[in-house]
Amino acid sequence: MENPIIQLDGLTKIYGKVKAVDNLHLRINKGEIFGLLGPNGAGKTTTILMMLGLSDPDAGQATVCGINATRNPIAVKRKVGYMPDNAGFYDNLTALENLLYIGRLNGIAEQDIKARAQETMQLVGLSDALHKKTSAYSRGMKQRLGLADLLIRDPEVMILDEPTLGIDPSGIRDFLELIHHLSRQQGLTVLLSSHHLHHVQQICDRVGIFVEGRLLMQGDIDTLSGELFGKESFEVAVTVREEIPREGRLIAALQGMNSVVGVQVNGQTMDITCSTDITPELVRFFVQQGLNITGVQRKAYGLDEIYQRFFENNPKKVSA
Ligand SMILES: Nc1ncnc2c1ncn2[C@@H]1O[C@H](COP(=O)(O)OP(=O)(O)OP(=O)(O)O)[C@@H](O)[C@H]1O
């Protein structure tokens, strides 16, 4: 059900001759995790700054939590936590001291601050490192502390600019799971920008592909995949013990099956492209043919393929 907490209507920002953001319309629902994807210079940061009321649009408007961000930036800042890609802390202070400082700056009552800071550190999995100076924190720990910095202010929306940048691969998954968990547990709306498609894919409910200031596609992964791959949405690789002839009765029968779009033979593996997921029917077919299946793999198109296909279809956008 539609329940937009972020509404961008015709949002436009022009720098000289560059339309950094060009007539952007976007709705993000309460509790949703939305991924803003796009190459460098696409206009992601400019959009975020306008949503926070830190940059004035040349046309259109950004409404966040029902507040016009341009007219009332202070009210928006109370509802929205923003983590830039270079969030910094006072290195000579401990993590707890940093959070207490942020809590005070944000007007949290003195008698509540310590308990709130400790509770928030627990939420982000840093309870054991409360008294460590942030100079000794790894990049992954700093990003968790960055989340704590937002959460202590009890936001309704979190905007995270390239949150996984610089975190080692094993830490990225945990960090994204944490964002997902927090969003679901607290009903938090999350907008995150990223270049890392397969990371984003793990947790985003919907994504938008943003190029040269324009949102060119938006939707969940299945919808985007359907739009770009159409009839070739699924690929099933079936491996059998026997060598498969490249032509003949078997291939013709497969090609005649409903929703099969293409068949390719590679030794003992057949790659079958189809418009619907007919994996069970394919398995049954192979067994009926007396073949010994040793492996079945269904490949659904992910964001990497979606992105690649998008730019194949729109070569002009590659230069962006
Ligand atoms: N203050 C500014 N003055 C002039 N041009 C700017 C300014 N800020 C951004 N731009 C231009 O606007 C366009 C969009 O930039 P923006 O930083 O929003 O992109 P981005 O998608 O966030 O990219 P990145 O991932 O590199 O940060 C770029 O062409 C950039 O050069």
The ligand as a Gaussian input file, in Angstrom:
#p B3LYP/6-31G(d) Opt

LIG

0 1
 N       28.407000      22.624000      -6.043000
 C       28.456000      22.288000      -7.327000
 N       28.781000      23.184000      -8.284000
 C       28.800000      22.854000      -9.583000
 N       28.521000      21.621000     -10.060000
 C       28.188000      20.674000      -9.157000
 C       28.140000      20.957000      -7.752000
 N       27.777000      19.814000      -7.106000
 C       27.600000      18.871000      -8.057000
 N       27.844000      19.382000      -9.281000
 C       27.727000      18.666000     -10.575000
 O       26.437000      18.085000     -10.602000
 C       26.475000      16.772000     -11.138000
 C       25.928000      15.761000     -10.125000
 O       26.856000      15.635000      -9.048000
 P       26.567000      14.763000      -7.732000
 O       27.710000      14.959000      -6.785000
 O       25.202000      15.028000      -7.230000
 O       26.608000      13.283000      -8.321000
 P       26.698000      11.872000      -7.558000
 O       25.749000      10.961000      -8.264000
 O       26.484000      12.064000      -6.099000
 O       28.148000      11.410000      -7.858000
 P       29.258000      10.818000      -6.857000
 O       28.896000       9.395000      -6.648000
 O       30.502000      11.014000      -7.636000
 O       29.193000      11.658000      -5.605000
 C       27.919000      16.530000     -11.550000
 O       28.042000      16.859000     -12.914000
 C       28.698000      17.495000     -10.669000
 O       29.882000      17.887000     -11.317000

